[in-house]
Amino acid sequence: MSFFKAKPLPHEIVDYPITQFKFNLQPNKAEKIQEANDEYFVLNMAKGLFLFRMFTFYFGGGILLLFFLIQFIIKKPTPLHIYLIPLPFIILGLFHLAVYYYNPHKELVLDRMNGTISYPRLFFSKKQETVPFWLVTVYKNLQTGGDFTPMGYNLILRDRKQNFSWTLAHNRCERYWSFMVWYMDKNRPLPLGDIFDSYRQADFDRRLKEGFPKPLYPSFVPTDEHTPEQQAMRRRMAGW
């Protein structure tokens, strides 16, 4: 699906947000949550050093080693161009190593209090782009296989000015986007999930002092407080 034809998803809560984040809270781990509280939600979007990313390095090195062994066994000189065959594989593997070690963190930062989202730049740049959350454009992008068979939707964050995009989720797009919108609405209680339980009271006290202002973004699902007592207090004071 072309970005030029697709419409960005509205800033609305259209489904119950995903809640299973607790086991993904692993600081300094690639593609894991670095921080999650009542102020920030930080996701490391750097790619891990997985085996398939290093396959080219090992494959090229193995071929080069094999050539050396063959030459040692047959004791005949091998033409120089033969040794250049595995060179592209080795270079590609070294590139993955450089990306991993030089820039292991590419953080997506949701700033709940200031209402901004910061996302990383591509390649080796560590500079982050920060924009108001209500301005960010997110799309559902249909993925297809080699025979154009639909493979499901990805949730894509796109920066039109810088002309690049980031994949936020590979499935449950509506639930993931609803989580982001819910979390970034500082007038709502924190989203469901054990990862936020220790911050709920402080978040409730803050909203209580502010008089429980109306939500910033619309929702098609109920927005209940963590306890019935808190829910009753909000309805009594704010009427919603």
C-alpha positions in Angstrom: 0.0 0.0 0.0 1.4 3.3 -1.1 1.9 6.0 1.6 0.7 8.5 -1.0 -2.7 6.8 -1.2 -3.1 5.6 2.4 -4.6 7.9 5.0 -2.9 8.2 8.3 -4.6 6.7 11.3 -6.5 9.3 13.4 -5.4 10.0 16.9 -8.1 8.0 18.4 -8.4 5.0 20.8 -10.2 2.5 18.6 -9.5 -0.7 20.5 -8.3 -1.9 23.9 -4.6 -1.2 24.1 -2.1 -4.0 24.3 -0.9 -4.6 27.8 1.8 -7.2 27.7 4.9 -5.1 28.2 6.4 -6.4 31.5 8.7 -9.0 30.0 9.9 -6.6 27.3 11.3 -4.2 29.8 15.0 -5.0 29.2 17.3 -1.9 29.3 20.2 -1.9 26.9 18.6 -4.7 24.8 17.9 -4.2 21.2 14.2 -4.0 20.2 13.2 -3.9 23.9 11.6 -1.4 26.2 14.2 0.8 28.0 11.9 2.7 30.3 8.2 2.7 31.1 6.6 5.0 33.7 4.1 7.8 34.1 6.4 10.2 32.2 8.2 8.3 29.5 7.9 5.2 27.4 11.2 4.5 25.7 11.7 1.7 23.1 15.1 0.8 21.7 14.5 0.3 18.0 18.0 -0.7 17.1 18.3 -4.1 15.4 19.9 -6.9 17.4 23.0 -8.8 16.3 21.1 -11.9 15.3 22.7 -14.9 13.7 21.0 -14.3 10.3 22.5 -10.8 10.2 26.0 -12.3 10.7 25.5 -15.2 8.3 27.2 -13.3 5.5 30.3 -12.6 7.6 30.6 -16.3 8.6 29.8 -17.5 5.1 32.4 -15.3 3.5 35.0 -16.1 6.1 34.3 -19.8 5.8 34.8 -19.6 2.0 38.0 -17.7 2.4 39.3 -20.2 4.9 38.4 -23.1 2.6 40.4 -21.5 -0.2 43.4 -21.3 2.0 43.0 -24.9 3.1 42.7 -26.1 -0.5 45.9 -24.2 -1.4 47.7 -25.6 1.5 46.7 -29.2 0.6 47.3 -29.1 -3.2 50.3 -26.7 -2.8 49.5 -24.8 -5.9 49.1 -21.0 -6.2 45.5 -19.8 -6.3 44.7 -16.8 -8.6 44.1 -13.6 -6.7 40.7 -13.0 -8.1 39.5 -16.3 -6.4 40.0 -14.7 -3.0 37.8 -11.8 -4.0 34.7 -14.0 -4.3 33.9 -14.0 -0.5 34.9 -10.3 0.0 31.3 -8.9 -0.5 30.0 -11.3 2.1 32.7 -10.3 4.6 32.1 -6.6 4.0 28.3 -6.9 4.5 28.9 -8.8 7.8 31.4 -6.1 8.9 28.8 -3.4 8.1 26.3 -5.1 10.4 28.9 -5.3 13.2 29.7 -1.6 12.8 26.0 -0.6 12.9 25.5 -2.7 16.0 28.5 -1.5 18.0 28.6 2.1 16.9 25.0 2.9 17.4 23.3 0.2 19.6 20.5 2.5 20.7 17.9 4.1 18.5 15.2 5.2 20.9 11.6 6.0 20.3 10.6 8.2 23.2 7.0 9.0 24.1 7.0 12.1 26.4 3.7 11.9 28.2 3.9 15.1 30.1 5.1 17.3 27.2 3.0 15.6 24.6 5.9 14.9 22.2 7.3 12.0 20.4 11.0 11.6 19.6 12.2 9.0 17.1 15.7 8.2 15.8 17.3 9.1 12.6 18.6 6.5 10.2 22.1 4.9 9.8 24.7 6.2 12.3 23.1 9.5 13.2 22.2 9.6 16.9 20.2 12.8 16.6 16.5 12.4 17.3 13.6 14.2 15.7 11.1 15.5 18.2 7.6 16.6 17.1 4.2 17.1 18.9 2.5 13.8 19.1 -0.7 15.1 17.5 1.3 15.9 14.4 2.9 12.5 13.9 1.6 10.4 11.0 1.1 6.7 11.4 -0.2 4.2 8.8 -1.3 0.7 8.4 0.8 -0.8 5.6 -0.4 -4.0 3.9 2.5 -6.5 3.5 2.5 -9.0 0.7 4.6 -12.1 -0.1 6.6 -12.8 -3.3 3.4 -13.9 -5.0 1.5 -10.8 -3.7 -0.3 -12.9 -1.1 -1.4 -10.6 1.8 0.8 -11.2 4.8 -1.0 -8.9 7.2 -0.5 -5.2 8.2 2.4 -3.4 9.7 2.1 -0.2 11.8 4.4 2.4 10.2 5.5 5.8 11.6 6.5 8.0 8.7 8.4 11.3 8.6 7.5 13.0 5.5 10.0 15.8 5.9 13.0 13.4 6.3 11.4 10.9 3.9 11.9 7.7 6.0 9.7 5.5 8.1 9.9 3.2 11.2 8.0 0.0 11.8 6.2 0.2 15.1 4.4 -3.2 15.1 4.0 -6.2 12.8 0.5 -7.1 14.0 -2.3 -5.9 16.3 -1.9 -2.5 14.7 -5.1 -0.9 16.1 -4.3 -2.1 19.6 -0.7 -0.8 19.4 -1.7 2.5 18.1 -4.5 2.8 20.7 -1.9 2.1 23.4 0.3 5.0 22.1 -2.7 7.4 21.9 -3.9 6.4 25.3 -0.5 6.7 26.9 0.1 10.1 25.3 -3.2 11.4 26.6 -2.0 12.7 30.0 -5.5 13.4 31.1 -6.4 9.7 31.1 -5.2 7.2 33.6 -2.2 5.1 32.5 -3.0 2.2 30.2 -3.7 -1.2 31.6 -0.7 -3.5 32.2 1.5 -4.5 35.2 4.3 -2.4 33.9 2.5 0.8 35.0 1.1 -0.4 38.3 3.7 1.2 40.5 3.1 4.6 38.9 -0.7 4.7 38.9 -1.2 6.4 42.3 1.2 9.3 41.4 -0.4 9.7 38.1 -3.9 9.8 39.7 -2.7 12.4 42.3 -1.4 14.6 39.5 -4.7 14.5 37.6 -6.6 15.1 40.8 -4.7 18.3 41.5 -5.4 19.4 38.0 -9.1 18.7 38.5 -9.3 15.8 36.1 -9.3 17.7 32.8 -11.1 16.2 29.8 -9.2 13.7 27.6 -7.1 15.1 24.7 -8.0 12.4 22.2 -11.4 10.6 21.6 -11.9 7.0 22.6 -14.3 4.3 21.5 -13.6 2.2 24.6 -14.3 3.0 28.3 -11.6 4.8 30.2 -11.8 3.5 33.8 -9.6 4.4 36.7 -7.5 1.7 38.4 -10.0 1.4 41.4 -13.7 1.9 41.8 -13.0 4.6 44.4 -10.8 6.6 42.0 -13.4 6.2 39.3 -16.2 7.5 41.6 -14.0 10.5 42.6 -13.3 11.4 39.0 -16.9 11.2 38.0 -18.0 13.3 41.0 -15.4 16.0 40.4 -15.2 16.1 36.6 -18.3 14.4 35.4 -16.7 12.0 33.0 
